[in-house]
Amino acid sequence: MHIFSIIFPLIFIVLSGYISSRSKFLSKEHIAGLSKFTFYISVPAFLFLNMAQADLQNSVSIAGFLSFYIPVLAIYALGYVIDRYLISKQSAPSRHAVFALGSSYSNTVLVGLPIIIAALGQQMVGIVFMIITFHSALLFTLTFLLSAKSQQTFSWRAFAKNMLLNPVVLSISSGLAVNLLGFTLFDDLANGLSLLAKPAIACALFVLGANLAFYKVADNLQASIIATIIKLVVLPCGVYFFAGSVFNLEQSLLNVLVLLSASPLGVNAYLIANQIKQHQATLASSVVLSTVLSVVSFSIWLSILL
């Protein structure tokens, strides 16, 4: 019942978004407007405010960072090899890189963060932000590096600009700078940001559900199922092993890292697939499959960890 009480409110919001979109109660224009408010205003306000006020002394952990990113990079390599030798075989490196991204990229902000707050409390968000700050930049850069030879029109300058101006990266880094410099937000500004931040989690989950209605599961599910199994089963098991057996992290930090890694595939990975023009159907299907099946995987991990 404790696990159900954590999972159900989040599922309820995602389903509400999905039904609102699927039933046409909300049009694509409505959802686009809500998405823009969520990802460019509310979520950045939430991330900035929490990062600015986080207890950094208890949030920085090199061992925690390694416990998360060593398995992530290992799974990325595994996904690349599986696509190279079992799925796409003699295709371009860009295709293997996109599949690797689909096997290792987690929806840390929209799904992982709400689960962690619901299960472990608001005090853990500082650790979450320190871990996810480099998440997109690392995996997207690695994917584009491996795809560079076949992406003649790709611009590293434009990519760097987009990453630096990414709302998640910009809000977390700005909040970190405020925190490190010792600035204190005056009360009226902090209260205003707090009001903007309050709907962030609910809006993010609602928009996630609404956008799932636009993705279709491909007829050939083999590659999507393999990517989903790697993402939801192999990756969190790897993080659990490194965090618990290799680095012997304290339980609270181990819980955060495993729940982050158990998050489903992030929608941004599908956008990268569209940009590179490889495995679009595979990643679109993986987003849907992993998001639906993450209800089961999260329930299992929560029962193990808590």
MIZA-369413 format. One line per 10 residues: for each residue x, y, z of C-alpha. Coordinates in pm, 1 decimal. Example, Ala and Ser with C-alpha at 12.3 -4.5 7.8 and 13.67 -1.06 7.14 Angstrom:
! MIZA-369413
1230.0/-450.0/780.0 | 1367.0/-106.0/714.0
//
This chain:
! MIZA-369413
0.0/0.0/0.0 | 291.9/236.0/69.1 | 432.3/177.3/-281.5 | 83.9/222.6/-430.7 | 39.4/554.2/-248.1 | 367.0/677.6/-402.5 | 301.7/559.0/-758.2 | -73.2/616.4/-799.6 | -89.4/999.8/-782.8 | 184.1/1023.9/-1046.5
14.8/770.3/-1274.1 | -313.8/952.5/-1225.9 | -167.4/1280.1/-1353.2 | 2.1/1110.8/-1652.0 | -322.3/931.0/-1742.2 | -516.6/1255.7/-1710.3 | -283.8/1415.7/-1963.5 | -304.5/1115.4/-2195.9 | -685.5/1101.6/-2185.8 | -717.2/1478.3/-2233.3
-497.9/1456.9/-2542.9 | -631.1/1128.8/-2680.9 | -993.6/1240.8/-2647.2 | -911.7/1570.2/-2824.7 | -1030.2/1765.4/-2520.9 | -696.8/1941.8/-2551.1 | -567.6/2016.6/-2899.7 | -204.6/2002.3/-3006.5 | -194.8/2381.6/-2975.6 | -321.3/2365.6/-2616.1
-62.2/2103.1/-2524.9 | 213.9/2298.3/-2702.7 | 127.4/2607.4/-2496.5 | 116.8/2409.5/-2172.4 | 446.6/2241.6/-2263.4 | 609.9/2578.4/-2325.3 | 495.4/2712.4/-1988.5 | 607.1/2392.5/-1815.7 | 953.4/2353.3/-1967.6 | 1050.5/2717.4/-2013.5
896.6/2877.5/-1704.6 | 767.1/2648.8/-1429.1 | 1025.6/2367.4/-1434.2 | 1321.8/2610.7/-1467.7 | 1185.3/2814.2/-1175.4 | 1157.8/2493.4/-970.8 | 1510.1/2378.9/-1062.3 | 1668.8/2720.5/-1008.9 | 1503.6/2781.4/-672.2 | 1585.7/2439.0/-534.3
1943.2/2446.6/-663.1 | 1997.3/2797.1/-520.2 | 1875.7/2681.2/-179.4 | 2025.5/2328.8/-180.0 | 2267.8/2209.8/86.5 | 2565.1/2155.2/-144.1 | 2787.5/2006.0/125.9 | 2557.3/1704.1/140.5 | 2484.0/1700.3/-232.8 | 2829.0/1659.6/-387.5
2952.9/1301.6/-408.1 | 3221.3/1185.4/-651.4 | 3143.5/824.9/-561.9 | 2775.8/886.9/-632.6 | 2858.9/1050.7/-962.8 | 3074.6/753.7/-1065.5 | 2815.1/503.1/-942.0 | 2564.0/655.0/-1181.1 | 2773.2/742.1/-1484.6 | 2999.4/434.3/-1508.4
2695.4/205.6/-1560.4 | 2531.3/463.7/-1790.8 | 2836.2/473.0/-2018.2 | 2874.0/94.0/-2000.7 | 2510.1/49.0/-2103.4 | 2557.4/302.9/-2382.2 | 2847.9/90.2/-2511.1 | 2638.5/-226.4/-2472.3 | 2353.5/-72.9/-2672.5 | 2594.7/30.3/-2946.6
2740.6/-321.0/-2969.1 | 2397.5/-489.3/-2967.9 | 2273.9/-269.8/-3251.9 | 2602.1/-311.2/-3441.2 | 2609.8/-691.5/-3428.8 | 2250.9/-806.5/-3366.5 | 1994.6/-550.2/-3485.2 | 2116.1/-311.8/-3756.4 | 2449.3/-487.4/-3819.2 | 2642.2/-318.5/-4101.8
2458.3/14.6/-4082.0 | 2616.3/355.9/-4024.1 | 2769.2/435.9/-3681.4 | 2503.2/704.7/-3636.3 | 2234.3/435.1/-3626.8 | 2415.6/236.9/-3357.5 | 2475.9/555.8/-3156.3 | 2105.1/644.3/-3158.1 | 2010.6/295.1/-3036.7 | 2275.5/326.3/-2763.6
2117.2/656.5/-2657.6 | 1775.1/490.5/-2650.3 | 1912.2/222.2/-2417.3 | 2075.7/456.3/-2166.2 | 1906.5/799.7/-2159.9 | 1671.9/849.2/-1863.5 | 1377.1/1081.9/-1822.2 | 1531.7/1215.0/-1502.8 | 1343.9/1545.7/-1474.3 | 989.7/1451.7/-1577.7
971.1/1106.3/-1417.8 | 1274.3/1038.3/-1197.4 | 1248.7/1361.6/-998.3 | 875.1/1328.9/-912.7 | 926.1/965.8/-804.8 | 1220.5/1059.7/-582.8 | 1035.7/1352.3/-422.7 | 728.1/1135.1/-360.2 | 928.9/843.4/-219.9 | 1226.5/1008.3/-49.3
1127.0/1368.8/11.7 | 1220.5/1716.0/-107.8 | 1553.5/1709.8/77.1 | 1703.5/1478.4/-186.7 | 1660.8/1715.1/-482.3 | 2005.0/1872.4/-436.9 | 2171.4/1536.3/-499.3 | 1943.5/1475.4/-798.6 | 2041.0/1806.7/-959.6 | 2412.7/1744.1/-915.0
2376.9/1407.1/-1090.0 | 2154.8/1515.7/-1379.7 | 2335.4/1841.1/-1462.2 | 2564.2/1660.7/-1707.9 | 2320.3/1387.5/-1811.8 | 2189.9/1525.8/-2141.0 | 2513.7/1701.0/-2234.5 | 2721.3/1384.2/-2190.4 | 2496.3/1139.4/-2376.1 | 2392.0/1378.0/-2653.2
2751.0/1486.0/-2715.1 | 2866.8/1123.8/-2727.9 | 2588.5/1039.3/-2974.2 | 2671.8/1329.6/-3202.5 | 3043.7/1250.3/-3182.5 | 2981.1/894.9/-3301.5 | 2743.7/1024.4/-3570.0 | 2957.8/1316.9/-3688.2 | 3097.5/1143.8/-3997.6 | 2752.1/1079.3/-4138.3
2606.5/1415.8/-4029.0 | 2752.1/1657.1/-4283.1 | 2518.7/1941.8/-4186.6 | 2571.4/1906.5/-3811.8 | 2711.1/2214.3/-3636.8 | 2895.4/2173.7/-3307.3 | 2863.9/2546.1/-3246.7 | 2484.4/2531.1/-3275.1 | 2475.8/2218.7/-3059.0 | 2688.6/2379.8/-2786.2
2468.8/2689.5/-2794.1 | 2150.8/2482.0/-2764.5 | 2292.8/2280.9/-2474.6 | 2410.0/2588.4/-2284.5 | 2072.7/2757.0/-2335.0 | 1876.3/2442.5/-2252.1 | 1624.0/2545.7/-1981.4 | 1719.6/2256.7/-1750.8 | 2095.6/2310.8/-1782.9 | 2064.8/2690.5/-1760.6
1835.8/2691.6/-1456.8 | 2042.4/2436.6/-1262.3 | 2374.5/2605.1/-1345.4 | 2233.0/2949.0/-1257.5 | 2098.8/2819.3/-927.2 | 2432.7/2653.2/-857.5 | 2616.1/2982.1/-923.8 | 2384.1/3171.3/-687.7 | 2438.5/2905.8/-421.3 | 2818.1/2896.3/-455.7
2848.5/3276.1/-455.7 | 2644.3/3296.9/-136.9 | 2373.2/3521.2/-278.3 | 2042.4/3530.4/-94.3 | 1727.6/3586.4/-299.5 | 1517.5/3864.5/-151.8 | 1186.5/3741.6/-14.8 | 954.7/3882.8/-281.2 | 1156.9/3727.6/-565.3 | 1183.0/3394.3/-383.4
806.5/3395.6/-322.6 | 736.4/3474.4/-687.3 | 964.5/3195.2/-806.7 | 803.5/2961.7/-556.1 | 458.4/3031.4/-701.6 | 586.4/2963.2/-1053.3 | 756.1/2645.4/-934.7 | 457.5/2492.6/-753.5 | 282.2/2347.1/-1062.0 | 610.0/2223.0/-1218.2
590.3/1855.2/-1122.9 | 217.8/1818.7/-1192.5 | 245.0/2002.7/-1524.8 | 549.3/1799.1/-1630.1 | 369.5/1470.1/-1565.3 | 50.2/1593.6/-1733.6 | 241.7/1706.8/-2043.6 | 429.1/1375.3/-2052.2 | 99.0/1187.2/-2062.2 | -46.3/1424.3/-2321.8
254.5/1382.4/-2550.3 | 245.7/1002.7/-2523.4 | -78.1/1014.1/-2723.3 | 119.0/1140.4/-3024.4 | 369.7/852.6/-3028.0 | 284.7/521.7/-3187.4 | 428.5/178.9/-3117.2 | 600.5/48.5/-3430.5 | 494.6/-276.2/-3596.5 | 843.5/-424.3/-3546.3
884.8/-421.3/-3170.9 | 1201.8/-626.6/-3141.0 | 1448.3/-337.7/-3121.3 | 1216.7/-134.4/-2895.8 | 1168.8/-424.0/-2654.3 | 1545.3/-484.4/-2636.1 | 1614.2/-115.1/-2570.3 | 1339.6/-103.2/-2305.1 | 1470.3/-411.1/-2123.2 | 1823.1/-269.7/-2120.1
1694.4/66.7/-1997.2 | 1455.8/-52.4/-1726.2 | 1631.7/-369.4/-1606.5 | 2002.0/-381.1/-1691.3 | 2089.7/-15.3/-1623.5 | 1934.8/14.6/-1274.2 | 2084.8/-323.6/-1180.2 | 2425.3/-190.3/-1284.2 | 2379.1/128.0/-1080.4 | 2258.6/-76.4/-782.2
2569.5/-294.9/-802.5 | 2816.6/-7.2/-833.8 | 2647.8/207.5/-568.3 | 2605.4/-75.5/-318.8 | 2894.3/-315.6/-379.0 | 3171.2/-110.9/-540.2 | 3140.9/232.4/-374.6 | 2937.0/129.2/-65.4 | 2721.2/442.1/-72.8 | 2484.0/528.2/206.2
2130.7/400.0/151.8 | 1966.0/736.1/79.7 | 2209.7/819.5/-202.1 | 2188.7/466.3/-340.5 | 1809.4/499.0/-351.6 | 1830.9/825.0/-548.3 | 2073.5/686.0/-805.4 | 1880.9/365.7/-866.3 | 1547.3/545.6/-905.2 | 1703.8/794.4/-1148.0
1848.5/512.2/-1357.4 | 1518.4/321.0/-1348.6 | 1338.3/612.1/-1516.3 | 1198.8/544.1/-1864.8 | 1351.5/667.1/-2187.5 | 1332.1/1046.3/-2217.6 | 1143.0/1204.5/-2506.3 | 1449.6/1413.2/-2595.4 | 1621.3/1095.6/-2717.1 | 1348.2/1061.3/-2979.8
1408.0/1421.1/-3087.9 | 1778.6/1340.0/-3133.1 | 1682.5/1034.6/-3340.3 | 1470.3/1260.6/-3560.9 | 1758.8/1501.9/-3603.1 | 2005.4/1227.5/-3695.1 | 1734.8/1042.6/-3894.7 | 1806.5/699.6/-3749.0 | 1591.1/460.0/-3541.4 | 1305.2/712.8/-3512.9
1035.0/443.2/-3492.2 | 1241.7/239.5/-3245.3 | 1286.9/527.2/-3004.0 | 927.6/648.2/-3037.7 | 810.4/298.1/-2944.1 | 1067.6/276.2/-2664.1 | 943.5/602.2/-2511.1 | 589.9/460.6/-2489.4 | 688.6/107.7/-2380.7 | 940.5/216.0/-2119.7
707.3/480.3/-1975.4 | 420.9/229.7/-1938.8 | 642.7/-50.0/-1805.1 | 825.2/184.9/-1566.8 | 519.2/161.8/-1342.2 | 613.3/-202.3/-1282.4 | 988.9/-143.0/-1260.3 | 950.2/149.3/-1019.9 | 718.6/-55.4/-799.9 | 973.5/-337.2/-785.3
1266.3/-105.7/-708.4 | 1070.3/87.2/-446.0 | 981.5/-240.3/-272.3 | 1351.3/-337.9/-275.2 | 1490.0/-1.8/-164.3 | 1238.0/118.4/93.1
//
